[in-house]
Amino acid sequence: MQETVTLPTNDIEFEKRDTFRKATILKYFPQSNYGFVKDEHNTEIYFHVDEMRFVGDRRDKSLLVEGRKVGIDIGRTSRGMRVTFMKIY
């Protein structure tokens, strides 16, 4: 059985060993498959569905809605930071 902890700031349960950076979908444009997340440090980070991988049980891009809590891993490119992995909570 996995141990979970509730974070009081956003009322979402995370696995204790989950090491993803926590973020919230700020904007998502489904017709173009891109958007922006805001992490816990208020940094806005770009993502494009075709340029990242989904991890975890929820991998349906229809779940990408503004306000949704996600876990992210980022990479740096010549154009700045981008989401490389996303876990939808």
C-alpha positions as CSV (number, residue, x, y, z in Angstrom):
1,M,0.0,0.0,0.0
2,Q,1.4,3.4,-1.0
3,E,1.7,6.1,1.6
4,T,0.0,9.3,0.7
5,V,0.2,12.8,2.2
6,T,-2.3,15.6,1.7
7,L,-0.8,19.0,1.0
8,P,-2.9,21.7,2.5
9,T,-2.1,24.3,-0.1
10,N,-4.0,22.6,-2.9
11,D,-6.0,19.7,-1.4
12,I,-4.5,17.1,-3.7
13,E,-3.1,13.8,-2.5
14,F,0.4,13.1,-3.8
15,E,2.4,9.9,-3.4
16,K,5.1,10.6,-0.8
17,R,7.8,9.3,-3.2
18,D,6.5,11.4,-6.1
19,T,9.4,13.6,-7.1
20,F,7.7,15.6,-9.9
21,R,7.6,19.4,-9.6
22,K,4.0,20.4,-8.7
23,A,2.2,22.7,-11.1
24,T,-1.2,23.9,-12.2
25,I,-2.3,24.2,-15.8
26,L,-2.6,27.9,-16.4
27,K,-3.7,28.0,-20.1
28,Y,-4.3,25.2,-22.6
29,F,-5.2,25.6,-26.3
30,P,-6.6,22.2,-27.3
31,Q,-6.9,23.1,-31.0
32,S,-3.1,23.7,-31.1
33,N,-2.1,21.1,-28.4
34,Y,0.0,23.5,-26.4
35,G,-0.3,25.5,-23.2
36,F,1.4,26.8,-20.1
37,V,1.7,25.5,-16.5
38,K,2.6,27.5,-13.4
39,D,4.8,25.7,-10.9
40,E,5.0,26.2,-7.1
41,H,7.6,29.0,-7.6
42,N,5.1,30.9,-9.9
43,T,7.3,30.2,-13.0
44,E,5.3,29.8,-16.2
45,I,6.5,26.9,-18.3
46,Y,5.5,26.0,-21.9
47,F,4.3,22.6,-22.9
48,H,3.2,21.0,-26.2
49,V,1.4,17.6,-26.1
50,D,3.5,16.3,-29.1
51,E,6.8,17.2,-27.3
52,M,6.2,15.5,-23.9
53,R,5.3,12.2,-22.5
54,F,2.5,11.4,-20.1
55,V,3.3,9.3,-17.1
56,G,1.0,7.7,-14.5
57,D,-2.6,6.3,-14.9
58,R,-4.1,9.4,-16.4
59,R,-2.8,9.9,-19.9
60,D,-5.8,11.3,-21.7
61,K,-5.2,14.8,-23.1
62,S,-8.9,15.6,-22.6
63,L,-8.0,15.9,-18.9
64,L,-5.8,18.9,-19.7
65,V,-8.0,21.7,-18.5
66,E,-7.1,25.0,-16.9
67,G,-6.7,24.7,-13.1
68,R,-5.8,20.9,-13.2
69,K,-3.0,19.9,-10.8
70,V,-0.1,18.2,-12.6
71,G,3.4,17.0,-11.8
72,I,6.0,18.0,-14.3
73,D,9.6,17.4,-15.3
74,I,11.3,20.0,-17.4
75,G,14.1,20.3,-19.9
76,R,15.9,23.3,-21.3
77,T,16.0,24.0,-25.0
78,S,17.3,26.9,-27.0
79,R,13.9,28.5,-26.6
80,G,13.8,28.1,-22.8
81,M,12.2,25.7,-20.4
82,R,9.7,23.2,-21.6
83,V,7.7,20.3,-20.0
84,T,9.2,17.0,-21.0
85,F,7.1,14.7,-18.7
86,M,3.7,15.3,-17.2
87,K,1.7,13.4,-14.6
88,I,-2.0,14.4,-14.3
89,Y,-3.4,14.2,-10.8
